[in-house]
């Protein structure tokens, strides 16, 4: 029921048939995490390593609200939230690049609009647009840059990575893949990625079909991100 989780019931409902199909093989958290990885791939982003083994927990075991990024965070607040999960400045910026897909909905966040021209295409367009707009420029009609996005340029140690990613999509993909895998493993015991078993192969195929048909990749990434933070 966290305010930051508004709208994620849509993603959970879409994934419930997959969760039910793999009960006893994959945890709910595993399905949510795998859906995010597949979503990035479906939308043209990097192929990422993925490891199962997340344990499902009840509401009484969740952390206090406040770990998820807020649209109005400044650089100091972003660091406070991400450092709690062991992220570096480079990883903060790389993970913020997930805003290259999806959009804000006023009913959920108080903001409305997409960050890029192609909100279903995973590329470095978010950083290119961020650098183009700068800290104080205006986004074009129908688009936006949140205060937390602009914060990436207001701090020199963060801005150096944002500007680099605007020029080098390959570097962004590499750093995002590493940072997102780290985020998804937060709280898990270290383990190497398993061989692609028939079960995982089948799960990936079902998720790819669902995400392609429903065009729901952005909200799947957000679901996994928020689950990792709690």
Phi, psi and omega in degrees: 000009179301143178303323182294342183267009181305130178092348183286348175299333177296313180294318181298320180294319179296326183272350185301319177300325178289317176304313182296321183293328185251019175304130182093347179245319179228139176288166176301315180298324177296316180297317179298317181293317180294324178299322179293316179299314179295323180299316179300317180294315181300324183272009174097008180275189183291151172278127187243149172291147180215137182234128176281176175123012178285141179262134175283140181230154181275170181303330182289348181257000183285157179281168178292151178296148177126355180278334183282146177302148179245144182304335184256014178297140168266183185299319181296320181288322176301314179299316181303315182291313185284325178298329178302330180260014175080018183274150175266173177301316179301318181290326175302312182291316180301315180293326176299337178296350174298342177290359175292344175237159177085186182204164174268147176240127185302326182291342183255320187240348186089356179240155181224134175130165176259162180274334186227174178286336184235079186289000174246015179242118182274108179209195180264020182299329178300314181290322177299317180291320180299313180294323179298317182283322182077193185286333188233353181290167182261138173286154180286166186303134180089354179237174182204162164226122182284160172307323180291332174289312181297334179298335179293338178260346183278348182242124185301323184288333175273321185298327182299325179283318179301316180292325178294317180293330178297333182259343189221093181295324181298318178297318177299313181301315181298313183289323178295315181301316180292317182290321182289323176297319178297316179299316182292334180269002182303123180088356179265152174289144179301137179201142178286153176300137182282166171296152182284093182288164176304324179295312180293323179297318179293318179298316179299318182296317179295318180293319179300318179295314180299312184292323178292318182287317185270349182052048186249018183305314183302318182286336175291321176297316180296320179300312181296318180302312183288328176292321179296329181279355181239000000 
